[in-house]
Amino acid sequence: MSLLSRLRDRCARRGVPALEIDSPGLAVVVEAFDIAEADSAALARSPRWRPDRPAVLRHHLVLPPDQVERARELLAPDGWELRGDGPLHALRVQRLDALHCAQERARMASLAQRLGGDWIGWDALQVAGR
């Protein structure tokens, strides 16, 4: 059973609807597009971010068109979904904390560089009131 499946099961047992990438009511609660800013600082300056709730973490990437499928193949085993044209979005539901944001930032920047593209930044979405 995948981590995402376990999270969904846990939420269902608590009576909390599971968060999906396309859940209604999602809104950006954190933005981190300044490469010099630490992820912990981005999270700390966001009054709308709820650390006790799952979020959709969304990395913004620019990749050569011939590398998009390769990126999708590399990201899928860890639950990432790659969407978009031109600027691409790698999306996954997870809880946000500074350590995991920094790890995923490094991973996405490395992936983009290896495939001849660029990592632009990340943002996170949560449902208000959840």
DOMITI-210938 format. One line per 3 residues: number of its first residue (from 0); their letters; for each residue x, y, z of N, C-alpha, C. Coordinates in steps of 0.02 Angstrom, whole numbers, plus 50000, padded with zeros to 5 digits. Layout:
BEGIN
NUM = A = X:Y:Z:X:Y:Z:X:Y:Z | ... $
END
This chain:
BEGIN
0 = MSL = 50043:49941:50000:50000:50000:50000:50045:50062:50000 | 50030:50108:49956:50072:50168:49950:50058:50216:50008 | 50104:50263:50016:50097:50314:50068:50033:50354:50058 $
3 = LSR = 50019:50371:49996:49958:50409:49981:49896:50370:49999 | 49896:50305:49985:49838:50263:50003:49829:50259:50079 | 49885:50254:50115:49880:50252:50188:49853:50317:50216 $
6 = LRD = 49874:50374:50187:49849:50439:50208:49775:50445:50195 | 49753:50424:50137:49681:50426:50121:49641:50383:50170 | 49666:50323:50185:49631:50280:50232:49626:50312:50301 $
9 = RCA = 49680:50341:50324:49681:50373:50389:49632:50431:50392 | 49630:50472:50339:49584:50528:50336:49512:50503:50336 | 49499:50450:50298:49431:50424:50294:49408:50399:50363 $
12 = RRG = 49453:50368:50400:49435:50344:50467:49419:50402:50514 | 49451:50458:50504:49439:50517:50547:49379:50558:50523 | 49351:50541:50467:49295:50579:50440:49316:50641:50403 $
15 = VPA = 49381:50647:50388:49406:50705:50350:49412:50683:50278 | 49382:50720:50232:49389:50702:50161:49463:50704:50141 | 49484:50654:50104:49554:50651:50082:49567:50707:50032 $
18 = LEI = 49626:50736:50037:49645:50789:49991:49671:50757:49927 | 49650:50784:49871:49672:50761:49805:49703:50821:49769 | 49741:50808:49718:49772:50861:49679:49720:50908:49650 $
21 = DSP = 49662:50881:49634:49608:50922:49604:49550:50935:49653 | 49562:50931:49717:49509:50944:49766:49480:51014:49756 | 49415:51021:49762:49385:51088:49756:49407:51132:49815 $
24 = GLA = 49411:51196:49801:49427:51244:49854:49500:51253:49869 | 49544:51223:49829:49616:51232:49841:49637:51303:49826 | 49679:51330:49869:49705:51398:49860:49779:51398:49880 $
27 = VVV = 49818:51439:49847:49890:51445:49863:49897:51475:49933 | 49935:51440:49976:49946:51464:50044:50019:51482:50057 | 50064:51457:50015:50136:51472:50021:50165:51477:49951 $
30 = EAF = 50210:51525:49941:50246:51531:49878:50320:51537:49892 | 50361:51502:49852:50433:51505:49861:50467:51506:49792 | 50475:51566:49766:50505:51575:49701:50572:51612:49703 $
33 = DIA = 50594:51630:49763:50659:51663:49772:50710:51610:49792 | 50757:51596:49747:50805:51543:49759:50847:51555:49821 | 50855:51618:49841:50896:51635:49900:50857:51626:49966 $
36 = EAD = 50792:51619:49963:50752:51613:50024:50747:51540:50045 | 50759:51528:50108:50753:51460:50135:50679:51439:50136 | 50668:51375:50126:50599:51350:50127:50567:51361:50195 $
39 = SAA = 50606:51357:50248:50579:51370:50315:50554:51442:50320 | 50590:51489:50289:50569:51559:50290:50504:51569:50251 | 50499:51535:50194:50437:51540:50154:50378:51514:50194 $
42 = LAR = 50386:51458:50228:50331:51431:50268:50315:51478:50327 | 50367:51504:50358:50357:51547:50417:50320:51612:50400 | 50329:51638:50340:50297:51702:50323:50225:51693:50297 $
45 = SPR = 50201:51632:50295:50135:51621:50268:50083:51611:50324 | 50040:51660:50335:49990:51652:50387:49934:51604:50369 | 49927:51587:50305:49872:51542:50284:49891:51469:50285 $
48 = WRP = 49956:51453:50289:49979:51384:50290:49960:51350:50355 | 49930:51291:50350:49911:51251:50408:49957:51190:50412 | 50008:51191:50455:50056:51136:50458:50027:51069:50478 $
51 = DRP = 49968:51070:50509:49937:51007:50531:49894:50976:50477 | 49892:51005:50418:49849:50980:50364:49890:50963:50302 | 49868:50914:50264:49902:50899:50201:49894:50956:50152 $
54 = AVL = 49939:50958:50105:49938:51010:50054:49957:50979:49987 | 49941:51015:49934:49966:50997:49868:50029:51038:49858 | 50086:51003:49855:50150:51036:49841:50157:51038:49765 $
57 = RHH = 50171:51097:49738:50173:51106:49666:50239:51140:49647 | 50281:51102:49612:50345:51129:49587:50335:51152:49515 | 50364:51209:49499:50359:51238:49432:50424:51225:49395 $
60 = LVL = 50419:51193:49337:50477:51173:49299:50470:51193:49226 | 50526:51205:49194:50528:51214:49122:50575:51161:49095 | 50550:51117:49051:50589:51063:49024:50585:51063:48948 $
63 = PPD = 50637:51039:48915:50633:51031:48843:50576:50981:48827 | 50538:50994:48775:50481:50951:48758:50499:50877:48753 | 50559:50862:48728:50578:50792:48720:50598:50758:48786 $
66 = QVE = 50598:50795:48841:50616:50767:48906:50556:50761:48954 | 50498:50783:48932:50439:50783:48976:50419:50712:48996 | 50418:50667:48949:50399:50597:48965:50450:50565:49011 $
69 = RAR = 50514:50580:49001:50566:50553:49045:50556:50579:49116 | 50541:50643:49123:50529:50671:49189:50468:50638:49221 | 50416:50628:49183:50356:50595:49209:50373:50524:49235 $
72 = ELL = 50413:50488:49197:50433:50421:49218:50474:50422:49283 | 50517:50470:49290:50559:50475:49349:50520:50496:49411 | 50469:50537:49402:50431:50564:49459:50374:50518:49482 $
75 = APD = 50345:50481:49436:50286:50441:49452:50295:50391:49509 | 50351:50355:49514:50357:50306:49568:50350:50335:49638 | 50363:50400:49646:50357:50431:49712:50292:50471:49719 $
78 = GWE = 50244:50458:49675:50178:50489:49682:50171:50558:49652 | 50221:50581:49614:50216:50646:49581:50178:50640:49516 | 50138:50690:49501:50103:50694:49437:50129:50755:49401 $
81 = LRG = 50148:50747:49338:50175:50802:49299:50121:50826:49250 | 50105:50891:49254:50052:50920:49213:50076:50984:49180 | 50042:51003:49126:50052:51069:49096:50088:51067:49029 $
84 = DGP = 50090:51125:48998:50126:51137:48936:50173:51196:48948 | 50232:51194:48917:50279:51249:48930:50301:51245:49002 | 50277:51292:49044:50291:51281:49115:50252:51219:49138 $
87 = LHA = 50287:51174:49169:50257:51112:49194:50249:51116:49269 | 50203:51077:49295:50192:51073:49367:50200:51000:49389 | 50244:50989:49437:50249:50924:49470:50209:50931:49534 $
90 = LRV = 50158:50889:49542:50112:50895:49599:50108:50831:49639 | 50102:50840:49705:50093:50783:49750:50061:50807:49814 | 50018:50766:49842:49988:50781:49907:50035:50757:49962 $
93 = QRL = 50049:50801:50010:50091:50783:50066:50083:50835:50122 | 50109:50819:50180:50114:50868:50233:50176:50910:50219 | 50172:50974:50234:50228:51018:50222:50266:51032:50285 $
96 = DAL = 50331:51028:50280:50376:51053:50332:50440:51074:50296 | 50481:51112:50330:50540:51141:50299:50587:51087:50271 | 50598:51034:50308:50644:50982:50286:50620:50950:50221 $
99 = HCA = 50557:50930:50218:50532:50898:50157:50528:50946:50098 | 50511:51008:50111:50510:51057:50057:50581:51066:50028 | 50631:51070:50072:50700:51079:50049:50724:51017:50011 $
102 = QER = 50706:50958:50035:50726:50897:50000:50695:50894:49930 | 50631:50910:49926:50598:50907:49861:50621:50963:49815 | 50638:51021:49843:50666:51076:49802:50731:51052:49770 $
105 = ARM = 50774:51022:49809:50838:50998:49783:50827:50944:49730 | 50780:50900:49743:50766:50847:49695:50741:50875:49629 | 50694:50922:49632:50665:50950:49571:50716:50991:49533 $
108 = ASL = 50757:51030:49568:50809:51069:49535:50859:51024:49500 | 50877:50969:49533:50924:50921:49504:50894:50887:49443 | 50832:50867:49449:50797:50834:49393:50795:50881:49332 $
111 = AQR = 50774:50943:49344:50769:50991:49290:50838:51002:49257 | 50889:51008:49297:50956:51019:49270:50979:50959:49229 | 50969:50899:49255:50990:50839:49218:50955:50832:49151 $
114 = LGG = 50892:50856:49148:50853:50850:49087:50859:50912:49042 | 50903:50958:49059:50914:51016:49017:50863:51071:49026 | 50832:51074:49084:50781:51125:49097:50797:51167:49157 $
117 = DWI = 50745:51198:49184:50753:51242:49243:50698:51228:49294 | 50717:51235:49357:50669:51234:49412:50654:51307:49427 | 50591:51326:49430:50571:51396:49439:50555:51412:49512 $
120 = GWD = 50524:51365:49547:50504:51376:49617:50448:51329:49635 | 50420:51339:49694:50365:51297:49716:50313:51339:49752 | 50253:51311:49754:50200:51339:49796:50161:51281:49824 $
123 = ALQ = 50119:51295:49872:50078:51244:49904:50006:51267:49909 | 49961:51220:49901:49890:51235:49903:49856:51194:49957 | 49811:51225:49992:49769:51191:50042:49698:51216:50034 $
126 = VAG = 49652:51177:50061:49582:51196:50061:49570:51239:50123 | 49542:51297:50113:49528:51342:50170:49480:51308:50218 | 49494:51315:50282:49450:51288:50333:49461:51215:50349 $
129 = R = 49505:51183:50313:49519:51112:50327:49576:51106:50374 $
END
